[in-house]
Amino acid sequence: MFSHIEEQVRACVEWLRLVVEALGALVIAVGVVLVVAGLVRHVLSRQGGGFLPIRLTFARYLTLALELQLAADILSTSVAPTWDRIGKLAAIAVIRTGLNYFLTKEINEERKSEESASRRAGSERPTSG
């Protein structure tokens, strides 16, 4: 009886893992579509300036996708943990957490840089009076 319940739990967790992995892939796909659309708009508008807003948008999508993929790996390992799977999960978690950390750090640094540049541009405007 318990083996039957255990099999049902494993099947449910496996489906959940597949859904979470698919969501991660979908998030990346949406991010890519938005980046391509942003690049096309940027090129067609012939505006100066960099690609910072486009990069920040894509970094946010990648960060979310990394979290979802890590969650899927955790689900996969939780069903039938072996030392081999746990070791692989630990390596994947370290790599993805590191990537996530540096993406988040870059997003925050770029945001601060953008805010300070806009403050400088605002203070350089001539005042009328």
MMTF fields as JSON, N, C-alpha, C and O atoms, coordinates in Angstrom:
{
  "mmtfVersion": "1.0.0",
  "mmtfProducer": "UNKNOWN",
  "numBonds": 515,
  "numAtoms": 516,
  "numGroups": 129,
  "numChains": 1,
  "numModels": 1,
  "chainsPerModel": [1],
  "groupsPerChain": [129],
  "chainIdList": ["A"],
  "bondAtomList": [4, 2, 8, 6, 12, 10, 16, 14, 20, 18, 24, 22, 28, 26, 32, 30, 36, 34, 40, 38, 44, 42, 48, 46, 52, 50, 56, 54, 60, 58, 64, 62, 68, 66, 72, 70, 76, 74, 80, 78, 84, 82, 88, 86, 92, 90, 96, 94, 100, 98, 104, 102, 108, 106, 112, 110, 116, 114, 120, 118, 124, 122, 128, 126, 132, 130, 136, 134, 140, 138, 144, 142, 148, 146, 152, 150, 156, 154, 160, 158, 164, 162, 168, 166, 172, 170, 176, 174, 180, 178, 184, 182, 188, 186, 192, 190, 196, 194, 200, 198, 204, 202, 208, 206, 212, 210, 216, 214, 220, 218, 224, 222, 228, 226, 232, 230, 236, 234, 240, 238, 244, 242, 248, 246, 252, 250, 256, 254, 260, 258, 264, 262, 268, 266, 272, 270, 276, 274, 280, 278, 284, 282, 288, 286, 292, 290, 296, 294, 300, 298, 304, 302, 308, 306, 312, 310, 316, 314, 320, 318, 324, 322, 328, 326, 332, 330, 336, 334, 340, 338, 344, 342, 348, 346, 352, 350, 356, 354, 360, 358, 364, 362, 368, 366, 372, 370, 376, 374, 380, 378, 384, 382, 388, 386, 392, 390, 396, 394, 400, 398, 404, 402, 408, 406, 412, 410, 416, 414, 420, 418, 424, 422, 428, 426, 432, 430, 436, 434, 440, 438, 444, 442, 448, 446, 452, 450, 456, 454, 460, 458, 464, 462, 468, 466, 472, 470, 476, 474, 480, 478, 484, 482, 488, 486, 492, 490, 496, 494, 500, 498, 504, 502, 508, 506, 512, 510],
  "bondOrderList": [1, 1, 1, 1, 1, 1, 1, 1, 1, 1, 1, 1, 1, 1, 1, 1, 1, 1, 1, 1, 1, 1, 1, 1, 1, 1, 1, 1, 1, 1, 1, 1, 1, 1, 1, 1, 1, 1, 1, 1, 1, 1, 1, 1, 1, 1, 1, 1, 1, 1, 1, 1, 1, 1, 1, 1, 1, 1, 1, 1, 1, 1, 1, 1, 1, 1, 1, 1, 1, 1, 1, 1, 1, 1, 1, 1, 1, 1, 1, 1, 1, 1, 1, 1, 1, 1, 1, 1, 1, 1, 1, 1, 1, 1, 1, 1, 1, 1, 1, 1, 1, 1, 1, 1, 1, 1, 1, 1, 1, 1, 1, 1, 1, 1, 1, 1, 1, 1, 1, 1, 1, 1, 1, 1, 1, 1, 1, 1],
  "groupList": [{"groupName": "MET", "atomNameList": ["N", "CA", "C", "O"], "elementList": ["N", "C", "C", "O"], "formalChargeList": [0, 0, 0, 0], "bondAtomList": [1, 0, 2, 1, 3, 2], "bondOrderList": [1, 1, 2], "singleLetterCode": "M", "chemCompType": "L-PEPTIDE LINKING"}, {"groupName": "PHE", "atomNameList": ["N", "CA", "C", "O"], "elementList": ["N", "C", "C", "O"], "formalChargeList": [0, 0, 0, 0], "bondAtomList": [1, 0, 2, 1, 3, 2], "bondOrderList": [1, 1, 2], "singleLetterCode": "F", "chemCompType": "L-PEPTIDE LINKING"}, {"groupName": "SER", "atomNameList": ["N", "CA", "C", "O"], "elementList": ["N", "C", "C", "O"], "formalChargeList": [0, 0, 0, 0], "bondAtomList": [1, 0, 2, 1, 3, 2], "bondOrderList": [1, 1, 2], "singleLetterCode": "S", "chemCompType": "L-PEPTIDE LINKING"}, {"groupName": "HIS", "atomNameList": ["N", "CA", "C", "O"], "elementList": ["N", "C", "C", "O"], "formalChargeList": [0, 0, 0, 0], "bondAtomList": [1, 0, 2, 1, 3, 2], "bondOrderList": [1, 1, 2], "singleLetterCode": "H", "chemCompType": "L-PEPTIDE LINKING"}, {"groupName": "ILE", "atomNameList": ["N", "CA", "C", "O"], "elementList": ["N", "C", "C", "O"], "formalChargeList": [0, 0, 0, 0], "bondAtomList": [1, 0, 2, 1, 3, 2], "bondOrderList": [1, 1, 2], "singleLetterCode": "I", "chemCompType": "L-PEPTIDE LINKING"}, {"groupName": "GLU", "atomNameList": ["N", "CA", "C", "O"], "elementList": ["N", "C", "C", "O"], "formalChargeList": [0, 0, 0, 0], "bondAtomList": [1, 0, 2, 1, 3, 2], "bondOrderList": [1, 1, 2], "singleLetterCode": "E", "chemCompType": "L-PEPTIDE LINKING"}, {"groupName": "GLN", "atomNameList": ["N", "CA", "C", "O"], "elementList": ["N", "C", "C", "O"], "formalChargeList": [0, 0, 0, 0], "bondAtomList": [1, 0, 2, 1, 3, 2], "bondOrderList": [1, 1, 2], "singleLetterCode": "Q", "chemCompType": "L-PEPTIDE LINKING"}, {"groupName": "VAL", "atomNameList": ["N", "CA", "C", "O"], "elementList": ["N", "C", "C", "O"], "formalChargeList": [0, 0, 0, 0], "bondAtomList": [1, 0, 2, 1, 3, 2], "bondOrderList": [1, 1, 2], "singleLetterCode": "V", "chemCompType": "L-PEPTIDE LINKING"}, {"groupName": "ARG", "atomNameList": ["N", "CA", "C", "O"], "elementList": ["N", "C", "C", "O"], "formalChargeList": [0, 0, 0, 0], "bondAtomList": [1, 0, 2, 1, 3, 2], "bondOrderList": [1, 1, 2], "singleLetterCode": "R", "chemCompType": "L-PEPTIDE LINKING"}, {"groupName": "ALA", "atomNameList": ["N", "CA", "C", "O"], "elementList": ["N", "C", "C", "O"], "formalChargeList": [0, 0, 0, 0], "bondAtomList": [1, 0, 2, 1, 3, 2], "bondOrderList": [1, 1, 2], "singleLetterCode": "A", "chemCompType": "L-PEPTIDE LINKING"}, {"groupName": "CYS", "atomNameList": ["N", "CA", "C", "O"], "elementList": ["N", "C", "C", "O"], "formalChargeList": [0, 0, 0, 0], "bondAtomList": [1, 0, 2, 1, 3, 2], "bondOrderList": [1, 1, 2], "singleLetterCode": "C", "chemCompType": "L-PEPTIDE LINKING"}, {"groupName": "TRP", "atomNameList": ["N", "CA", "C", "O"], "elementList": ["N", "C", "C", "O"], "formalChargeList": [0, 0, 0, 0], "bondAtomList": [1, 0, 2, 1, 3, 2], "bondOrderList": [1, 1, 2], "singleLetterCode": "W", "chemCompType": "L-PEPTIDE LINKING"}, {"groupName": "LEU", "atomNameList": ["N", "CA", "C", "O"], "elementList": ["N", "C", "C", "O"], "formalChargeList": [0, 0, 0, 0], "bondAtomList": [1, 0, 2, 1, 3, 2], "bondOrderList": [1, 1, 2], "singleLetterCode": "L", "chemCompType": "L-PEPTIDE LINKING"}, {"groupName": "GLY", "atomNameList": ["N", "CA", "C", "O"], "elementList": ["N", "C", "C", "O"], "formalChargeList": [0, 0, 0, 0], "bondAtomList": [1, 0, 2, 1, 3, 2], "bondOrderList": [1, 1, 2], "singleLetterCode": "G", "chemCompType": "PEPTIDE LINKING"}, {"groupName": "PRO", "atomNameList": ["N", "CA", "C", "O"], "elementList": ["N", "C", "C", "O"], "formalChargeList": [0, 0, 0, 0], "bondAtomList": [1, 0, 2, 1, 3, 2], "bondOrderList": [1, 1, 2], "singleLetterCode": "P", "chemCompType": "L-PEPTIDE LINKING"}, {"groupName": "THR", "atomNameList": ["N", "CA", "C", "O"], "elementList": ["N", "C", "C", "O"], "formalChargeList": [0, 0, 0, 0], "bondAtomList": [1, 0, 2, 1, 3, 2], "bondOrderList": [1, 1, 2], "singleLetterCode": "T", "chemCompType": "L-PEPTIDE LINKING"}, {"groupName": "TYR", "atomNameList": ["N", "CA", "C", "O"], "elementList": ["N", "C", "C", "O"], "formalChargeList": [0, 0, 0, 0], "bondAtomList": [1, 0, 2, 1, 3, 2], "bondOrderList": [1, 1, 2], "singleLetterCode": "Y", "chemCompType": "L-PEPTIDE LINKING"}, {"groupName": "ASP", "atomNameList": ["N", "CA", "C", "O"], "elementList": ["N", "C", "C", "O"], "formalChargeList": [0, 0, 0, 0], "bondAtomList": [1, 0, 2, 1, 3, 2], "bondOrderList": [1, 1, 2], "singleLetterCode": "D", "chemCompType": "L-PEPTIDE LINKING"}, {"groupName": "LYS", "atomNameList": ["N", "CA", "C", "O"], "elementList": ["N", "C", "C", "O"], "formalChargeList": [0, 0, 0, 0], "bondAtomList": [1, 0, 2, 1, 3, 2], "bondOrderList": [1, 1, 2], "singleLetterCode": "K", "chemCompType": "L-PEPTIDE LINKING"}, {"groupName": "ASN", "atomNameList": ["N", "CA", "C", "O"], "elementList": ["N", "C", "C", "O"], "formalChargeList": [0, 0, 0, 0], "bondAtomList": [1, 0, 2, 1, 3, 2], "bondOrderList": [1, 1, 2], "singleLetterCode": "N", "chemCompType": "L-PEPTIDE LINKING"}],
  "groupTypeList": [0, 1, 2, 3, 4, 5, 5, 6, 7, 8, 9, 10, 7, 5, 11, 12, 8, 12, 7, 7, 5, 9, 12, 13, 9, 12, 7, 4, 9, 7, 13, 7, 7, 12, 7, 7, 9, 13, 12, 7, 8, 3, 7, 12, 2, 8, 6, 13, 13, 13, 1, 12, 14, 4, 8, 12, 15, 1, 9, 8, 16, 12, 15, 12, 9, 12, 5, 12, 6, 12, 9, 9, 17, 4, 12, 2, 15, 2, 7, 9, 14, 15, 11, 17, 8, 4, 13, 18, 12, 9, 9, 4, 9, 7, 4, 8, 15, 13, 12, 19, 16, 1, 12, 15, 18, 5, 4, 19, 5, 5, 8, 18, 2, 5, 5, 2, 9, 2, 8, 8, 9, 13, 2, 5, 8, 14, 15, 2, 13],
  "groupIdList": [1, 2, 3, 4, 5, 6, 7, 8, 9, 10, 11, 12, 13, 14, 15, 16, 17, 18, 19, 20, 21, 22, 23, 24, 25, 26, 27, 28, 29, 30, 31, 32, 33, 34, 35, 36, 37, 38, 39, 40, 41, 42, 43, 44, 45, 46, 47, 48, 49, 50, 51, 52, 53, 54, 55, 56, 57, 58, 59, 60, 61, 62, 63, 64, 65, 66, 67, 68, 69, 70, 71, 72, 73, 74, 75, 76, 77, 78, 79, 80, 81, 82, 83, 84, 85, 86, 87, 88, 89, 90, 91, 92, 93, 94, 95, 96, 97, 98, 99, 100, 101, 102, 103, 104, 105, 106, 107, 108, 109, 110, 111, 112, 113, 114, 115, 116, 117, 118, 119, 120, 121, 122, 123, 124, 125, 126, 127, 128, 129],
  "secStructList": [7, 2, 2, 2, 2, 2, 2, 2, 2, 2, 2, 2, 2, 2, 2, 2, 2, 2, 2, 2, 2, 2, 2, 2, 2, 2, 2, 2, 2, 2, 2, 2, 2, 2, 2, 2, 2, 2, 2, 2, 2, 2, 2, 2, 2, 6, 7, 7, 1, 7, 1, 2, 2, 2, 2, 2, 2, 2, 2, 2, 2, 2, 2, 2, 2, 2, 2, 2, 2, 2, 2, 2, 2, 2, 2, 2, 2, 2, 2, 1, 7, 7, 2, 2, 2, 2, 2, 2, 2, 2, 2, 2, 2, 2, 2, 2, 2, 2, 2, 2, 2, 2, 2, 2, 2, 2, 2, 2, 2, 2, 2, 2, 2, 2, 2, 2, 2, 2, 2, 2, 2, 2, 2, 6, 1, 7, 7, 7, 7],
  "xCoordList": [0.816, 0.0, 0.859, 0.6, 1.891, 2.746, 3.527, 3.786, 3.907, 4.65, 3.775, 4.271, 2.486, 1.562, 1.458, 1.48, 1.348, 1.285, 2.6, 2.615, 3.699, 5.016, 5.157, 5.704, 4.684, 4.732, 3.873, 4.263, 2.706, 1.845, 2.52, 2.456, 3.163, 3.866, 4.994, 5.173, 5.754, 6.847, 6.328, 6.924, 5.216, 4.637, 4.183, 4.402, 3.562, 3.112, 4.29, 4.254, 5.325, 6.512, 7.194, 7.684, 7.226, 7.833, 7.058, 7.659, 5.736, 4.926, 5.161, 5.29, 5.214, 5.464, 6.824, 6.963, 7.831, 9.173, 9.134, 9.747, 8.409, 8.308, 7.622, 8.034, 6.578, 5.875, 6.804, 6.842, 7.543, 8.445, 9.565, 9.932, 10.111, 11.132, 10.57, 11.233, 9.349, 8.712, 8.487, 8.673, 8.086, 7.91, 9.232, 9.273, 10.31, 11.628, 11.992, 12.486, 11.748, 12.031, 11.133, 11.575, 9.88, 8.949, 9.39, 9.309, 9.851, 10.333, 11.518, 11.6, 12.426, 13.568, 13.08, 13.557, 12.144, 11.621, 10.961, 11.174, 10.166, 9.517, 10.587, 10.485, 11.607, 12.697, 13.403, 13.721, 13.654, 14.317, 13.441, 13.933, 12.144, 11.23, 11.228, 11.267, 11.183, 11.191, 12.509, 12.521, 13.61, 14.914, 14.987, 15.431, 14.562, 14.585, 13.69, 14.077, 12.501, 11.599, 12.223, 12.123, 12.863, 13.517, 14.674, 14.868, 15.44, 16.551, 16.054, 16.627, 15.001, 14.429, 13.925, 14.185, 13.196, 12.71, 13.872, 13.812, 14.922, 16.088, 16.758, 17.115, 16.926, 17.572, 16.699, 17.206, 15.392, 14.499, 14.312, 14.087, 14.398, 14.206, 15.465, 15.417, 16.584, 17.877, 18.236, 18.861, 17.825, 18.168, 19.582, 20.075, 20.211, 21.508, 21.304, 20.19, 22.363, 22.242, 22.529, 22.669, 22.611, 22.99, 21.81, 20.653, 22.144, 21.154, 20.837, 20.318, 21.141, 20.992, 19.591, 19.47, 18.532, 17.194, 16.889, 16.233, 17.361, 17.127, 17.894, 17.355, 19.142, 19.95, 19.355, 19.323, 18.888, 18.297, 17.027, 16.788, 16.221, 15.007, 15.361, 14.765, 16.321, 16.711, 17.319, 17.063, 18.118, 18.724, 17.653, 17.804, 16.582, 15.491, 14.828, 14.526, 14.609, 14.002, 14.934, 14.484, 16.226, 17.176, 17.234, 17.316, 17.192, 17.225, 16.02, 16.169, 14.844, 13.641, 13.731, 13.366, 14.208, 14.333, 15.318, 15.079, 16.409, 17.377, 16.746, 16.991, 15.943, 15.257, 14.309, 14.244, 13.582, 12.659, 13.408, 12.982, 14.509, 15.28, 15.886, 15.941, 16.33, 16.853, 15.742, 15.968, 14.562, 13.427, 13.117, 12.817, 13.188, 12.951, 14.004, 13.683, 15.238, 16.299, 16.097, 16.353, 15.645, 15.376, 14.245, 14.326, 13.198, 12.09, 12.58, 12.192, 13.41, 13.931, 14.729, 14.612, 15.526, 16.356, 15.537, 15.89, 14.454, 13.671, 12.935, 12.59, 12.691, 11.93, 12.749, 12.273, 13.95, 14.784, 16.217, 17.068, 16.483, 17.826, 18.883, 18.744, 19.922, 21.12, 22.271, 22.138, 23.385, 24.52, 24.995, 25.465, 24.873, 25.256, 24.35, 24.833, 23.029, 22.079, 22.248, 22.176, 22.471, 22.656, 23.905, 23.897, 24.972, 26.2, 25.996, 26.467, 25.285, 24.993, 24.122, 24.349, 23.114, 22.247, 23.051, 22.847, 23.963, 24.787, 25.625, 25.724, 26.223, 27.033, 26.17, 26.544, 25.016, 24.107, 23.627, 23.566, 23.288, 22.803, 23.87, 23.569, 25.12, 26.208, 26.391, 26.513, 26.411, 26.596, 25.442, 25.665, 24.212, 23.055, 22.917, 22.532, 23.226, 23.166, 24.228, 23.979, 25.399, 26.45, 26.041, 26.218, 25.492, 25.016, 23.933, 23.941, 23.004, 21.913, 22.446, 21.99, 23.415, 24.003, 24.641, 24.415, 25.437, 26.124, 25.175, 25.385, 24.126, 23.118, 22.406, 22.218, 22.014, 21.331, 22.246, 21.814, 23.505, 24.47, 24.632, 24.675, 24.722, 24.855, 23.611, 23.711, 22.431, 21.189, 21.188, 20.878, 21.533, 21.536, 22.567, 22.281, 23.764, 24.795, 24.391, 24.588, 23.823, 23.383, 22.246, 22.187, 21.344, 20.233, 20.752, 20.307, 21.696, 22.277, 22.989, 22.87, 23.726, 24.429, 23.45, 23.678, 22.357, 21.337, 20.665, 20.428, 20.358, 19.721, 20.639, 20.183, 21.918, 22.838, 23.034, 23.181, 23.038, 23.157, 21.93, 22.05, 20.746, 19.537, 19.47, 18.951, 19.994, 20.047, 21.01, 20.727, 22.158, 23.122, 22.524, 22.7, 21.815, 21.195, 20.117, 19.943, 19.402, 18.364, 18.936, 18.332, 20.107, 20.707, 21.424, 21.739, 21.684, 22.368, 21.414, 21.857, 20.119, 19.151, 19.134, 19.168, 19.083, 19.021, 17.672, 16.63, 17.721, 16.481, 16.008, 16.814, 14.707, 14.163, 13.667, 13.13, 13.851, 13.309, 13.816, 13.444],
  "yCoordList": [-1.201, 0.0, 1.263, 2.203, 1.271, 2.465, 2.652, 3.785, 1.559, 1.687, 2.317, 3.057, 2.026, 2.634, 4.142, 4.92, 4.545, 5.976, 6.651, 7.761, 5.969, 6.522, 6.732, 7.748, 5.806, 5.945, 7.115, 7.846, 7.295, 8.424, 9.749, 10.701, 9.807, 11.032, 11.31, 12.446, 10.276, 10.457, 10.957, 11.842, 10.384, 10.807, 12.266, 13.025, 12.656, 14.051, 15.011, 16.073, 14.64, 15.496, 15.595, 16.66, 14.499, 14.512, 15.434, 16.188, 15.378, 16.305, 17.753, 18.641, 17.975, 19.331, 19.833, 20.99, 18.955, 19.326, 19.715, 20.703, 18.932, 19.242, 20.588, 21.359, 20.868, 22.143, 23.308, 24.325, 23.152, 24.217, 24.428, 25.569, 23.345, 23.476, 24.17, 25.019, 23.811, 24.446, 25.931, 26.753, 26.275, 27.696, 28.443, 29.57, 27.819, 28.443, 28.7, 29.774, 27.711, 27.876, 28.95, 29.731, 28.982, 29.989, 31.399, 32.331, 31.545, 32.85, 33.311, 34.48, 32.397, 32.755, 33.147, 34.128, 32.393, 32.699, 34.078, 34.846, 34.393, 35.711, 36.803, 37.838, 36.567, 37.536, 37.768, 38.908, 36.703, 36.833, 37.625, 38.492, 37.324, 38.057, 39.546, 40.395, 39.861, 41.273, 41.958, 43.13, 41.236, 41.809, 42.083, 43.154, 41.138, 41.333, 42.506, 43.339, 42.578, 43.703, 45.022, 46.019, 45.038, 46.252, 46.665, 47.852, 45.697, 46.008, 46.551, 47.5, 45.963, 46.451, 47.881, 48.741, 48.134, 49.495, 50.473, 51.589, 50.051, 50.912, 51.258, 52.412, 50.262, 50.487, 51.356, 52.256, 51.098, 51.855, 53.29, 54.175, 53.538, 54.903, 55.73, 56.956, 55.088, 55.753, 56.697, 57.738, 56.309, 57.105, 56.777, 55.668, 57.752, 57.501, 56.762, 56.371, 56.585, 55.911, 54.433, 53.898, 53.804, 52.404, 51.474, 51.863, 50.269, 49.207, 48.835, 47.749, 49.715, 49.402, 48.941, 47.905, 49.64, 49.155, 47.768, 46.96, 47.492, 46.191, 45.114, 44.042, 45.397, 44.448, 44.174, 43.028, 45.213, 45.038, 44.199, 43.358, 44.423, 43.63, 42.161, 41.29, 41.887, 40.508, 39.864, 38.694, 40.621, 40.093, 39.7, 38.699, 40.471, 40.129, 38.81, 37.975, 38.635, 37.387, 36.203, 35.131, 36.389, 35.305, 34.941, 33.764, 35.938, 35.683, 34.847, 33.883, 35.207, 34.44, 33.026, 32.068, 32.886, 31.56, 30.688, 29.493, 31.264, 30.504, 29.992, 28.855, 30.815, 30.386, 29.223, 28.269, 29.303, 28.231, 26.935, 25.852, 27.047, 25.858, 25.213, 23.987, 26.021, 25.48, 24.769, 23.708, 25.35, 24.712, 23.356, 22.393, 23.28, 22.01, 20.971, 19.797, 21.396, 20.466, 19.985, 18.822, 20.869, 20.476, 19.453, 18.465, 19.683, 18.715, 17.359, 16.319, 17.374, 16.131, 15.342, 14.119, 16.026, 15.361, 14.911, 13.927, 15.608, 15.277, 13.95, 13.343, 13.496, 12.261, 11.034, 10.177, 10.948, 9.768, 10.231, 10.074, 10.79, 11.343, 10.244, 9.306, 10.391, 9.57, 10.542, 11.73, 10.053, 10.951, 11.54, 12.677, 10.773, 11.272, 12.43, 13.469, 12.248, 13.317, 14.54, 15.68, 14.28, 15.397, 16.186, 17.416, 15.493, 16.17, 16.999, 18.132, 16.418, 17.161, 18.372, 19.451, 18.191, 19.31, 20.412, 21.595, 20.022, 21.019, 21.807, 23.03, 21.116, 21.8, 22.744, 23.889, 22.245, 23.075, 24.271, 25.388, 24.04, 25.131, 26.193, 27.386, 25.778, 26.749, 27.561, 28.785, 26.882, 27.589, 28.554, 29.72, 28.069, 28.927, 30.053, 31.168, 29.768, 30.823, 31.879, 33.074, 31.44, 32.394, 33.254, 34.472, 32.621, 33.389, 34.372, 35.531, 33.896, 34.745, 35.925, 37.056, 35.651, 36.71, 37.783, 38.975, 37.357, 38.334, 39.063, 40.24, 38.38, 39.072, 40.138, 41.264, 39.781, 40.738, 41.899, 43.052, 41.602, 42.659, 43.606, 44.824, 43.049, 43.888, 44.733, 45.908, 44.141, 44.9, 46.093, 47.212, 45.858, 46.936, 48.002, 49.191, 47.602, 48.574, 49.405, 50.62, 48.749, 49.471, 50.428, 51.538, 49.998, 50.857, 52.102, 53.216, 51.908, 53.05, 53.984, 55.204, 53.416, 54.222, 55.019, 56.191, 54.367, 55.033, 56.162, 57.243, 55.903, 56.926, 58.125, 59.267, 57.88, 59.002, 59.785, 61.006, 59.11, 59.804, 60.667, 61.782, 60.155, 60.955, 62.137, 63.194, 61.969, 63.102, 64.167, 65.362, 63.73, 64.697, 65.434, 66.645, 64.709, 65.337, 66.326, 67.372, 66.006, 66.907, 68.164, 69.233, 68.04, 69.212, 70.114, 71.264, 69.588, 70.397, 71.222, 72.052, 71.02, 71.788, 73.235, 73.506, 74.142, 75.561, 75.871, 75.398, 76.667, 77.066, 78.362, 79.228, 78.499, 79.75, 80.599, 80.087, 81.831, 82.644, 83.952, 84.753],
  "zCoordList": [0.0, 0.0, 0.0, -0.752, 0.861, 0.919, -0.367, -0.773, -1.016, -2.272, -3.355, -4.205, -3.323, -4.285, -4.058, -5.012, -2.818, -2.486, -2.849, -3.379, -2.558, -2.879, -4.385, -4.813, -5.18, -6.639, -7.11, -8.021, -6.491, -6.857, -6.515, -7.292, -5.356, -4.961, -5.944, -6.384, -6.287, -7.253, -8.597, -9.21, -9.048, -10.326, -10.263, -11.207, -9.171, -9.011, -8.973, -9.595, -8.247, -8.161, -9.519, -9.894, -10.25, -11.591, -12.528, -13.294, -12.471, -13.282, -12.865, -13.708, -11.565, -11.069, -11.539, -11.935, -11.494, -11.96, -13.436, -13.84, -14.239, -15.668, -15.896, -16.763, -15.117, -15.247, -14.874, -15.567, -13.782, -13.344, -14.365, -14.648, -14.918, -15.963, -17.191, -17.786, -17.574, -18.729, -18.475, -19.372, -17.251, -16.915, -17.022, -17.516, -16.562, -16.681, -18.133, -18.475, -18.987, -20.416, -21.031, -21.873, -20.606, -21.113, -20.713, -21.513, -19.485, -19.017, -19.868, -20.244, -20.168, -21.017, -22.414, -22.985, -22.959, -24.295, -24.327, -25.266, -23.314, -23.251, -23.157, -23.816, -22.338, -22.215, -23.539, -23.877, -24.295, -25.595, -26.566, -27.289, -26.579, -27.47, -27.123, -28.014, -25.823, -25.418, -25.762, -26.139, -25.636, -25.982, -27.482, -27.894, -28.286, -29.741, -30.124, -30.943, -29.538, -29.834, -29.4, -30.116, -28.243, -27.769, -28.659, -28.92, -29.124, -30.025, -31.354, -31.889, -31.89, -33.148, -32.978, -33.82, -31.876, -31.607, -31.479, -31.995, -30.795, -30.578, -31.911, -32.147, -32.776, -34.062, -34.958, -35.626, -34.981, -35.846, -35.379, -36.204, -34.094, -33.595, -33.764, -33.658, -34.024, -34.24, -33.098, -33.3, -31.9, -30.729, -30.302, -30.506, -29.713, -29.121, -27.814, -27.466, -27.124, -25.836, -25.969, -27.068, -24.844, -24.819, -24.764, -24.924, -24.536, -24.47, -23.027, -22.767, -22.098, -20.677, -20.299, -19.646, -20.666, -20.276, -20.84, -20.182, -22.047, -22.663, -21.896, -21.622, -21.554, -20.796, -19.425, -18.978, -18.76, -17.432, -17.502, -16.635, -18.522, -18.691, -18.877, -18.243, -19.737, -19.991, -18.747, -18.462, -18.011, -16.786, -15.772, -15.071, -15.689, -14.769, -15.164, -14.311, -16.449, -16.916, -16.675, -16.269, -16.922, -16.677, -15.202, -14.852, -14.344, -12.911, -12.482, -11.73, -12.949, -12.619, -13.177, -12.495, -14.401, -15.01, -14.234, -14.062, -13.771, -12.978, -11.693, -11.288, -11.057, -9.84, -10.12, -9.345, -11.218, -11.575, -11.9, -11.498, -12.62, -12.959, -11.714, -11.612, -10.788, -9.534, -8.754, -8.172, -8.746, -8.072, -8.711, -8.006, -10.03, -10.718, -10.335, -10.152, -10.215, -9.805, -8.374, -8.061, -7.522, -6.134, -6.098, -5.369, -6.877, -6.941, -7.442, -6.91, -8.44, -9.006, -7.978, -7.902, -7.2, -6.201, -5.005, -4.355, -4.702, -3.51, -3.627, -2.613, -4.843, -5.042, -4.655, -3.909, -5.147, -4.87, -4.64, -5.515, -3.486, -3.266, -3.136, -2.35, -3.918, -3.768, -3.568, -3.858, -3.079, -2.869, -4.187, -4.233, -5.249, -6.566, -6.982, -7.431, -6.83, -7.178, -6.282, -6.74, -5.004, -4.071, -4.438, -4.389, -4.805, -5.226, -6.481, -6.576, -7.446, -8.678, -8.39, -8.937, -7.52, -7.157, -6.477, -6.75, -5.594, -4.907, -5.911, -5.811, -6.871, -7.881, -8.724, -8.977, -9.152, -9.95, -9.141, -9.655, -7.879, -7.025, -6.845, -6.888, -6.644, -6.475, -7.754, -7.706, -8.884, -10.162, -10.418, -10.742, -10.272, -10.556, -9.537, -9.89, -8.289, -7.269, -7.546, -7.389, -7.956, -8.321, -9.504, -9.483, -10.537, -11.691, -11.285, -11.7, -10.471, -10.01, -9.203, -9.365, -8.332, -7.506, -8.382, -8.174, -9.36, -10.192, -11.132, -11.425, -11.613, -12.421, -11.593, -12.051, -10.384, -9.509, -9.17, -9.159, -8.893, -8.587, -9.772, -9.595, -10.978, -12.165, -12.382, -12.736, -12.171, -12.32, -11.368, -11.775, -10.106, -9.115, -9.441, -9.307, -9.866, -10.221, -11.423, -11.441, -12.431, -13.625, -13.291, -13.821, -12.411, -12.014, -11.292, -11.568, -10.366, -9.653, -10.62, -10.511, -11.562, -12.554, -13.406, -13.704, -13.795, -14.604, -13.818, -14.356, -12.535, -11.705, -11.494, -11.547, -11.258, -11.051, -12.344, -12.303, -13.486, -14.768, -15.033, -15.542, -14.691, -14.922, -13.96, -14.317, -12.732, -11.791, -12.3, -12.21, -12.84, -13.387, -14.569, -14.703, -15.428, -16.602, -16.161, -16.787, -15.103, -14.593, -13.973, -14.057, -13.346, -12.691, -13.704, -13.398, -14.92, -15.928, -16.761, -17.555, -16.606, -17.376, -16.902, -15.702, -17.836, -17.428, -16.81, -17.263, -15.776, -15.127, -15.736, -16.077, -15.874, -16.41, -15.243, -14.26, -15.371, -14.296, -14.287, -13.43]
}
